[in-house]
Amino acid sequence: MDIVIRPYQAGDLEALRHITLESFDGVSFDQIVESKFGLLNGHDWRWRKARHIEDDVTANAAGAFVAEADGEILGYITTVIDRAAGKARIPNLAITARVRGQGLGRKLVQHALEYLRREGAAYAMIETMAGNDVGEHLYPSCGFVEIGRQIHFGIHL
């Protein structure tokens, strides 16, 4: 399979939403919130999580990349840059189940980091939920170091 990493195109959005929901089931912060409080404002975690991708590409479409083979989207990565601070962030990375564990996530991370270097970012951040074994293994293997841990508190109003 010949995989190409290319820039995001507006027509990719629905496929990216689908891959997001498939990939984040069981490790989504929004899903954890829902498990504590139930449906919120009439929407489930899938609705909330799928909206993140639209936010990402609206914030920085030039920093969103899609992995594709034979016209099929297999994964993607998004980036956001705060140029004044020199800070970059990778908010979302997702790979379709069929090709997980074959190095595609690593290739997308490397591609995004090259882009962020070219754009002049001084550093990049990525986060994962505790218990997301894939993220806890992949990110350090790509050169990321753990900076700190955060505890999220919530209240149902």
N, C-alpha and C positions, 0 to 999 in steps of 0.2 A: 504494500500500500504506500503510495507516494503522497505524503502529507505536506501541504503548503500552509504557511502562516501568512495571512494577508490582513490588510486593514479592514476594520468593520465597515459594513455597508448597511444603510437603513433597512433593506430587505431582510437582513439577518435577525432582526429583533425577535420575531416569534420563535425561531429555532433556539436562540439564546435563552429565552424564557423557559422553554421546555427543558433544556439541558440543566438550567439552574434548579428547577424544581426536582428533577431526577437526582441531581448531585447533592443537594443540600438537605434532602430528607434524612432526618436523624441527627443532623449537626447544625441546623439553622437556629440562630438566636431567636428569630421570630417564632419558630416552632416551640422553643422552650417557654417563651412568654405565653403562648397560647396554652401550653400544658398547665401553666399556673393559673391563668385567668379565664380560659375559654375563648370563644370567638370575641373579637373586639371590633366594635363599630360595624358589625355585620359582615366582617371579612375574616377569612382564615389566614394562617401563616403563609400559604402559597401565594395568595394575592399580594400580601405585603412584600414577600421576598422577590417575586417577579418584577415588582415596581423598581427594585434597586437597580436592575440592569438599565432600564430606561433613564434613571437618574444618572448612572455612570456615563452612558453615551451622550447624554445631554451636557454633562459637565466637561467631557473630554473625548469626543468621538475619535480624534486623531490618535488617542492613546489606547484605543480598544482594538484588540487583535483576535482574529478567528483562525482556528485550525480546521482545515478542510481537506478531504480526499474524495476525488471523483464526484465533486459537487455536493458531498454530504458534510455538514458541519459537525465536527467531532468534539470541539471544545472552544473555549475563549478565555481571555483575560482582559481586565479593564484597569486603567490607571487614572489617577488624579494628581495634578501637580500644583503646589502652592509656590509659584516662582519666586515671590518675594522672600519666603522663608527658606527656599532651597529644598523643601520637603516634598517627597512624592509618596503616594500611597497606592497599593494594589487592593482595591476593595473587593473584587470578585475574580475567582478562577474556578472554572468548572469543566469537567471532562465527562463525556457520555460513558455510561457503564461499559459498553462494548469494548472500549479501548483503554480503560483504566489500567494502571500498572505497567504500561509500555513506554513510559518516559515522556509522554506528551505534555503533562503538567510541567515538568522540568523545562522542556523546550519553550513552552509559553512563558514561564517565569524568566528564563534567560533572554528571550526576545523582548519582553517588557523592560527588563533591566537595561538592555542595550539602548532601547528607545529613551528611557529616563536619563541615562548618561548623556546621550546626544542632546537632550533638552536642557541639560545643565543642572539637573537635580543634584544636591549634595548628599542626600541619603533617601532611602526608601523604607517604608514600613509595610508590613503585612500582618494580619492577625488571623487567629484560628480559635475556635472554642476548645477549651480543655476537653479531652476525650476524643477529639477528631484526630485519630491516629495518623491519617494520611498527611494532614497539615503539619502535625507535630514532627513528622519525619522529613517531609519534603522541604520545608522552608529552611531548616538548619543545613540540610544537604546542599542547598543553593547558596549558602553563605550568610543567611540571616542569623542573627544572634538574638536570644531572648532578652528583651529590654525590661519587661516588668509584667505583672499580672494585674488584672482589674476585676473588681467585684461589682456586678450589676445588681441594683436593688430596684424593685418595682412595687407599685401599689395600684390596685384596680379601683378606679374612681367611679 
